[in-house]
């Protein structure tokens, strides 16, 4: 999965139009970034990149770029 495809999936998880997120956005600024979105990210990373994430790892991230790196998506 490319960076753009992964970002589009995160857009969907947080109820944004595809192409909205670029990477430097702070997770705290995303209104729909919540536990449900975190579970979706865990499933997305596992299904597409074979990367297993824990909620603790995700909670340590502060930006969308941090999530991409954690999920094994090339920045």
DSSP file (Angstrom, degrees, kcal/mol; ACC not computed):
  #  RESIDUE AA STRUCTURE BP1 BP2  ACC     N-H-->O    O-->H-N    N-H-->O    O-->H-N    TCO  KAPPA ALPHA  PHI   PSI    X-CA   Y-CA   Z-CA
    1    1 A X              0   0    0      0, 0.0     2,-0.0     0, 0.0    47,-0.0   0.000 360.0 360.0 360.0 132.3    0.0    0.0    0.0
    2    2 A X     >  -     0   0    0      1,-0.1     4,-2.5    71,-0.1     5,-0.2  -0.268 360.0-107.1 -77.7 167.7    1.4    3.4   -1.0
    3    3 A X  H  > S+     0   0    0      1,-0.2     4,-2.8     2,-0.2     5,-0.2   0.923 121.1  50.4 -58.3 -45.5    1.6    6.4    1.3
    4    4 A X  H  > S+     0   0    0      1,-0.2     4,-2.2     2,-0.2    -1,-0.2   0.894 110.8  48.5 -64.0 -40.6   -1.3    8.1   -0.5
    5    5 A X  H  > S+     0   0    0      2,-0.2     4,-1.9     1,-0.2    -1,-0.2   0.911 112.5  48.4 -65.0 -42.0   -3.5    5.0   -0.3
    6    6 A X  H  X S+     0   0    0     -4,-2.5     4,-2.2     1,-0.2    -2,-0.2   0.919 111.0  50.4 -65.2 -43.1   -2.7    4.6    3.4
    7    7 A X  H  X S+     0   0    0     -4,-2.8     4,-2.8     1,-0.2    14,-0.2   0.901 108.1  53.3 -60.9 -40.5   -3.4    8.3    4.0
    8    8 A X  H  X S+     0   0    0     -4,-2.2     4,-1.9     1,-0.2    -1,-0.2   0.881 108.2  50.7 -62.6 -37.2   -6.8    8.0    2.2
    9    9 A X  H  X S+     0   0    0     -4,-1.9     4,-2.1     2,-0.2    -1,-0.2   0.895 110.4  48.5 -66.8 -39.8   -7.7    5.1    4.5
   10   10 A X  H  X S+     0   0    0     -4,-2.2     4,-1.8     2,-0.2    -2,-0.2   0.903 106.8  57.3 -66.5 -39.1   -6.8    7.2    7.6
   11   11 A X  H  <>S+     0   0    0     -4,-2.8     5,-3.2     1,-0.2     3,-0.3   0.934 108.6  46.8 -51.6 -46.8   -8.9   10.0    6.1
   12   12 A X  H ><5S+     0   0    0     -4,-1.9     3,-1.4     1,-0.2    -1,-0.2   0.892 107.5  56.1 -65.2 -40.1  -11.8    7.5    6.0
   13   13 A X  H 3<5S+     0   0    0     -4,-2.1    -1,-0.2     1,-0.3    -2,-0.2   0.833 114.6  39.1 -61.3 -32.1  -11.2    6.4    9.6
   14   14 A X  T 3<5S-     0   0    0     -4,-1.8    18,-0.4    -3,-0.3    -1,-0.3   0.109 117.7-108.1-108.7  21.7  -11.5   10.0   10.9
   15   15 A X  T < 5S+     0   0    0     -3,-1.4     2,-0.3     1,-0.2    -3,-0.2   0.869  71.7 136.8  59.0  43.7  -14.4   11.0    8.6
   16   16 A X      < -     0   0    0     -5,-3.2    -1,-0.2    -6,-0.1     2,-0.1  -0.837  61.6 -94.9-115.6 157.8  -12.4   13.3    6.3
   17   17 A X    >   -     0   0    0     -2,-0.3     3,-1.8     1,-0.1     4,-0.3  -0.433  54.8 -90.7 -66.6 142.5  -12.6   13.6    2.5
   18   18 A X  T 3  S+     0   0    0      1,-0.3    -1,-0.1     2,-0.1   -10,-0.1  -0.279 115.1  28.9 -54.4 136.6  -10.0   11.5    0.7
   19   19 A X  T 3  S+     0   0    0    -15,-0.2    -1,-0.3     2,-0.1   -11,-0.1   0.435  88.1 110.5  91.6   0.5   -6.8   13.5    0.1
   20   20 A X    <   +     0   0    0     -3,-1.8     2,-0.2   -13,-0.1    -2,-0.1   0.959  62.9  65.9 -72.3 -51.7   -7.3   15.7    3.2
   21   21 A X        +     0   0    0     -4,-0.3    -2,-0.1   -14,-0.2   -10,-0.1  -0.497  48.9 171.2 -78.1 139.8   -4.4   14.4    5.3
   22   22 A X        -     0   0    0     -2,-0.2    -1,-0.1   -15,-0.0   -15,-0.1   0.601  55.3 -97.2-117.6 -24.9   -0.8   14.9    4.2
   23   23 A X  S    S+     0   0    0    -16,-0.1    42,-2.5     3,-0.0    41,-0.5  -0.167 104.3  77.4 137.8 -46.3    1.2   13.8    7.2
   24   24 A X        +     0   0    0     40,-0.2    -3,-0.0    39,-0.1    42,-0.0   0.542  64.5 122.6 -78.3  -2.3    2.2   16.6    9.4
   25   25 A X        -     0   0    0      1,-0.1    39,-2.0    38,-0.1     2,-0.3  -0.299  66.4-119.9 -62.0 139.3   -1.2   17.0   11.0
   26   26 A X  B >   -A   63   0A   0     37,-0.2     3,-1.4     1,-0.1     4,-0.4  -0.635  12.5-137.4 -77.3 133.3   -1.3   16.7   14.8
   27   27 A X  G >  S+     0   0    0     35,-2.5     3,-1.6    -2,-0.3     6,-0.2   0.859 103.0  62.5 -61.0 -35.2   -3.5   13.8   16.0
   28   28 A X  G 3  S+     0   0    0     34,-0.5    -1,-0.3     1,-0.3    35,-0.1   0.734  98.2  57.7 -62.2 -21.6   -5.0   16.0   18.7
   29   29 A X  G <  S+     0   0    0     -3,-1.4     2,-0.8     3,-0.0    -1,-0.3   0.573  84.0  93.1 -87.0  -8.1   -6.3   18.3   16.1
   30   30 A X    X   -     0   0    0     -3,-1.6     3,-1.9    -4,-0.4    -1,-0.0  -0.770  64.5-157.0 -90.1 110.5   -8.4   15.5   14.4
   31   31 A X  T 3  S+     0   0    0     -2,-0.8    -1,-0.2     1,-0.3   -16,-0.1   0.832  91.1  44.9 -55.9 -38.4  -11.8   15.6   15.9
   32   32 A X  T 3  S+     0   0    0    -18,-0.4     2,-1.0    -3,-0.1     5,-0.3   0.290  78.0 118.7 -94.2  10.2  -12.6   12.0   15.0
   33   33 A X    <   +     0   0    0     -3,-1.9     2,-0.2    -6,-0.2   -19,-0.1  -0.678  45.9 126.9 -77.8 106.2   -9.3   10.6   16.2
   34   34 A X  S  > S-     0   0    0     -2,-1.0     4,-2.1     0, 0.0     5,-0.2  -0.746  76.9 -70.7-146.8-171.0  -10.5    8.2   18.9
   35   35 A X  H  > S+     0   0    0      1,-0.2     4,-2.1    -2,-0.2     5,-0.2   0.836 127.6  54.9 -63.9 -32.9  -10.4    4.6   20.0
   36   36 A X  H  > S+     0   0    0      2,-0.2     4,-2.0     1,-0.2    -1,-0.2   0.915 108.8  47.7 -66.2 -42.2  -12.5    3.4   17.1
   37   37 A X  H  > S+     0   0    0     -5,-0.3     4,-2.3     2,-0.2    -2,-0.2   0.876 109.3  54.9 -65.1 -36.9  -10.1    5.0   14.6
   38   38 A X  H  X S+     0   0    0     -4,-2.1     4,-2.4     2,-0.2    -2,-0.2   0.914 107.2  49.2 -62.4 -42.7   -7.2    3.5   16.5
   39   39 A X  H  X S+     0   0    0     -4,-2.1     4,-2.3     1,-0.2    -1,-0.2   0.906 110.3  51.6 -63.3 -41.1   -8.7    0.0   16.1
   40   40 A X  H  X S+     0   0    0     -4,-2.0     4,-2.5     1,-0.2    -1,-0.2   0.888 109.1  50.2 -61.2 -39.7   -9.2    0.7   12.4
   41   41 A X  H  X S+     0   0    0     -4,-2.3     4,-2.8     2,-0.2     5,-0.3   0.899 108.1  52.8 -65.6 -41.0   -5.6    1.7   12.1
   42   42 A X  H  X S+     0   0    0     -4,-2.4     4,-2.0     1,-0.2    11,-0.2   0.932 112.9  44.5 -59.1 -46.4   -4.5   -1.5   13.9
   43   43 A X  H  X S+     0   0    0     -4,-2.3     4,-2.8     2,-0.2     5,-0.3   0.901 113.0  51.5 -65.3 -41.6   -6.5   -3.6   11.4
   44   44 A X  H  X S+     0   0    0     -4,-2.5     4,-2.4     2,-0.2     5,-0.4   0.925 111.7  45.7 -62.1 -47.1   -5.3   -1.5    8.4
   45   45 A X  H  X S+     0   0    0     -4,-2.8     6,-1.8     1,-0.2     4,-1.7   0.889 116.4  46.2 -65.0 -39.6   -1.6   -1.9    9.3
   46   46 A X  H  X S+     0   0    0     -4,-2.0     4,-1.0    -5,-0.3    -2,-0.2   0.938 116.7  42.8 -69.1 -46.9   -2.0   -5.7   10.0
   47   47 A X  H  < S+     0   0    0     -4,-2.8    -2,-0.2    -5,-0.2    -3,-0.2   0.904 127.1  27.7 -67.2 -43.7   -4.0   -6.4    6.9
   48   48 A X  H  < S+     0   0    0     -4,-2.4    -3,-0.2    -5,-0.3    -2,-0.2   0.783 136.2  21.5 -95.0 -29.2   -2.0   -4.3    4.4
   49   49 A X  H  < S-     0   0    0     -4,-1.7    -3,-0.2    -5,-0.4    -2,-0.1   0.416  91.7-123.8-121.1  -0.7    1.5   -4.2    5.8
   50   50 A X     <  +     0   0    0     -4,-1.0     2,-0.5    -5,-0.4    -4,-0.3   0.859  64.5 141.1  56.6  36.6    1.6   -7.2    8.2
   51   51 A X        -     0   0    0     -6,-1.8     2,-0.6    20,-0.1    -1,-0.2  -0.943  44.3-146.7-111.3 126.3    2.6   -4.9   11.0
   52   52 A X        -     0   0    0     -2,-0.5     2,-0.3    -3,-0.1    -9,-0.1  -0.836  19.3-171.0 -97.3 122.7    1.1   -5.5   14.4
   53   53 A X        -     0   0    0     -2,-0.6     2,-0.3   -11,-0.2    -7,-0.1  -0.831  11.6-147.9-112.4 148.7    0.5   -2.4   16.4
   54   54 A X     >  -     0   0    0     -2,-0.3     4,-2.1     1,-0.1     3,-0.3  -0.819  27.8-117.5-108.5 155.1   -0.6   -2.0   20.0
   55   55 A X  H  > S+     0   0    0     -2,-0.3     4,-2.7     1,-0.2     5,-0.2   0.860 116.5  58.1 -56.1 -34.9   -2.7    0.8   21.4
   56   56 A X  H  > S+     0   0    0      2,-0.2     4,-1.0     1,-0.2    -1,-0.2   0.905 105.4  48.7 -63.4 -41.6    0.3    1.9   23.5
   57   57 A X  H  4 S+     0   0    0     -3,-0.3     3,-0.5     1,-0.2     4,-0.3   0.920 113.4  47.0 -63.4 -43.4    2.5    2.3   20.4
   58   58 A X  H >< S+     0   0    0     -4,-2.1     3,-1.8     1,-0.2    -2,-0.2   0.901 106.5  57.4 -66.5 -40.6   -0.2    4.4   18.7
   59   59 A X  H 3< S+     0   0    0     -4,-2.7    -1,-0.2     1,-0.3    -2,-0.2   0.763  99.1  61.3 -62.2 -24.3   -0.8    6.5   21.8
   60   60 A X  T 3< S+     0   0    0     -4,-1.0    -1,-0.3    -3,-0.5     2,-0.2   0.600  87.8  93.8 -77.9 -10.6    2.9    7.5   21.7
   61   61 A X    <   -     0   0    0     -3,-1.8     3,-0.1    -4,-0.3    -3,-0.0  -0.560  47.7-179.4 -82.9 145.7    2.4    9.0   18.2
   62   62 A X        +     0   0    0     -2,-0.2   -35,-2.5     1,-0.1   -34,-0.5   0.599  64.1  38.4-117.5 -18.7    1.7   12.7   17.9
   63   63 A X  B  > S-A   26   0A   0    -37,-0.3     4,-1.5   -36,-0.1   -37,-0.2  -0.840  80.4-112.2-128.6 167.0    1.3   13.2   14.1
   64   64 A X  H  > S+     0   0    0    -39,-2.0     4,-2.2   -41,-0.5   -40,-0.2   0.878 118.9  57.9 -63.1 -38.2   -0.1   11.4   11.1
   65   65 A X  H  > S+     0   0    0    -42,-2.5     4,-2.4   -40,-0.2    -1,-0.2   0.884 101.5  55.5 -59.4 -39.1    3.5   10.9    9.9
   66   66 A X  H  > S+     0   0    0    -43,-0.3     4,-2.3     1,-0.2    -1,-0.2   0.905 107.4  49.8 -59.1 -41.2    4.3    9.1   13.2
   67   67 A X  H  X S+     0   0    0     -4,-1.5     4,-2.3     2,-0.2    -2,-0.2   0.910 108.7  52.2 -63.5 -42.6    1.4    6.7   12.4
   68   68 A X  H  <>S+     0   0    0     -4,-2.2     5,-2.8     2,-0.2     4,-0.4   0.930 111.1  46.5 -60.3 -46.3    2.7    6.1    8.9
   69   69 A X  H ><5S+     0   0    0     -4,-2.4     3,-1.3     1,-0.2    -1,-0.2   0.922 112.1  50.6 -61.8 -44.5    6.2    5.3   10.2
   70   70 A X  H 3<5S+     0   0    0     -4,-2.3    -1,-0.2     1,-0.3    -2,-0.2   0.862 109.5  51.1 -61.4 -37.3    4.8    3.0   12.9
   71   71 A X  T 3<5S-     0   0    0     -4,-2.3    -1,-0.3    -5,-0.2    -2,-0.2   0.438 119.3-109.1 -83.0   0.1    2.6    1.2   10.4
   72   72 A X  T < 5 +     0   0    0     -3,-1.3     2,-0.5    -4,-0.4    -3,-0.2   0.743  68.4 146.1  80.4  23.2    5.6    0.6    8.1
   73   73 A X      < -     0   0    0     -5,-2.8    -1,-0.3    -6,-0.2     2,-0.2  -0.810  54.7-112.4 -94.5 131.7    4.5    3.0    5.4
   74   74 A X              0   0    0     -2,-0.5   -71,-0.1     1,-0.2    -5,-0.1  -0.419 360.0 360.0 -67.0 132.4    7.4    4.7    3.6
   75   75 A X              0   0    0     -2,-0.2    -1,-0.2   -72,-0.0    -6,-0.1   0.431 360.0 360.0 -84.2 360.0    7.4    8.4    4.3
